[in-house]
Amino acid sequence: MTTTAGVLLAAGAGSRYGMPKVLAAQGEWLKSAVSALHRGGCDDVVVVLGAAVVDVPAPARAVVAEDWSTGLSASLRTGLTAVDADYAVVLTVDTPDIGAAVVARVLAAARRSASGLARAHYADSPGHPVVLARRHWAPLLERLRGDEGARPFLAQRDDVVAVQCEDLATGSDIDIR
């Protein structure tokens, strides 16, 4: 039996948005993302906080990236080191139209693949969620720097399954109000 952890990246200050996105829509983005991860197949859901520290909805638990201001890499590092699972599903809080069906589809593709790597695609553009089998966590963590997440790591690989999800969501991240 495999286990899956959801890692929700929600630590940023949201400078272009005008506030931390974890607070957006009176916390509805946060609730929606936690629900998507949990209902999409994640046994454990961790919300990575930083610029704003809030109570997170059940069944999630919060972890704080103390160095969140150094960039996305700090949040991803904090999230991955806080979970113990066979797979991690990484999602960002600023993609509120991504629901459980998207998470489940990308997770299933990763579990079926030899690589254990899968990423949602919307109109042929890569997006979230991203699923990473545990064996990739250490090499990814070694390469994380600054305001980059898993994108450079994934771009170097030819075995990441592209999972078409545009029939379920736009996958758009919201950067401005």
N, C-alpha and C positions, 0 to 999 in steps of 0.2 A: 504494500500500500504506500503510495506516495503522498507527501504532504506539501502544501503550498502556502506561502505567506504573501500577503499583499503589502506592498510598501507604497504608501501614499506620500508623495513629496509636496509638502505644504509649509516650508520654512521661510520662503523668501519674503522680502519687504513689499514686493509688488510696486516698485517705483514708477513704472509706466502706467500701472493701473490706478495708483493714488492711495493704495492701502494694501496691507497683506491680504492676499487672495483667500487665505483660510477664513477670513471674515466676510467675504463677498456674499451678497444676497442673504444677509443675516445668518450665515452659517449653512445655507442650503447646499452650496457646492460641496462643502465638507461632508454633510450627511449623505448626499447623493453618491459621492465617490466611495465612502466607506461601504454603503449598501451595494454598490456595483462590485466591489472587490469581494465582499462577503458572499453575496448571492451568486457571484460568478465562479465560486469554487475555492476561495481562499480560507484555509482553516484558521489562520491568524492574520490579523490586520494591524499594521503599525502605521501611525500617522507621524511623520517627521515634522516637528514644529521648530520655530526659531525666532523670527521677528515678532511674532505674536504667539503667546502660549495660551491655549484655550482648552476647555474640556472637550474631549472627543466623544462622539456617540458610540454606544455599545454596538457591536462587540469589540470595537477597536481599542487599542491602547496607544498612548502617546509616548514618544521619545523626543528629546530635544537635541538638536544639532547646535551645540554651544558655539561652533565656528561657522554658523550658517552664512554670515556675511562674506565669507571667502568664496562663496559660489555654490552652484548646484552640486559639485562634486562632494562637498561636505555633507549635504543632505543625503545623497545616495549612499555614501560611505556609512553614515549613521544608521540609515535604514537597514542596509544589508547586514551590518554587524549586530543589529538588534534582533534578528530573526534566525530561527533554526528550522530549515525546511529543505525539501528536495528541489523546489522551484520557488522563485520570487516573481511576482507580478508587479511591475513598477508602473505607477500611474501618477499623473500630476493633478493637483486640485483644480487647476484652471481649464479643465476639459469637461465641463458639466454635462454634456450630452452623451458621454460614454456611460453605458449602462452595463448591467450584468451579462447581457447577451454577448457584448463585445469581449468582455473579460473571459467568459467561458469559451468563446470561439478561439481566441488567441492562445489560451492555456491548453486547450485540446490539441491544437496544432503543434505546440512545443512538446507536449507529452508524446505525440506520435512521431516526432522527428528524431533522427539520429543525433542531431546537434543539441537538442534541448533548448534551442533559441528560436523565438518567434516574435514578430512585431506587427502590430496593426498597420494597415495601409488604407488611406482614404484617397480615392482618385489617383492612385499610383504614388502618392506622397507618404513617406513613413511617418508614423505618429505613435501615440500611446493607446493601449498599454504595450509594454515590452515584457516578455517572459524570458527569464534566465535560469537555466539549470544550475544547481549549486556548483558544479565543477568549473563554471566560468566566473564565479564570484571573485576568487583570489586574483586571477589575471586582470580582471576588470578593475578591482580595487587598486592594484599596483599602478595602473595607468591614469586613474582619475586625477584631474588637475583643474583648479580654478572653477570657472563657470560652465564647464562641460560635464555632461552626464555620460551615459553609455554610448552616445552617438559615435565618437571616434573609434571605440572598441568594435562596435557593430559594423561600422563602415569597412573595417579591415577584413571582415569575414565574408565568405561566399556561401555560408551554410545557415544564414538566418532566414527562416521561413517568413515570407511576406504574406500576411493574412488579410485578404480584402474584407473590409468592414464598412464600406460606404453605404451599404444597404441598411445598416443599423444606426449609424451616427455620422456626424460631419468630422468628428475628431479635432475640431478647431480649438486651439487654446486661445483664451481671451486675455489679451494684454492691455486693452484700454477700455475705460467705461464709456 
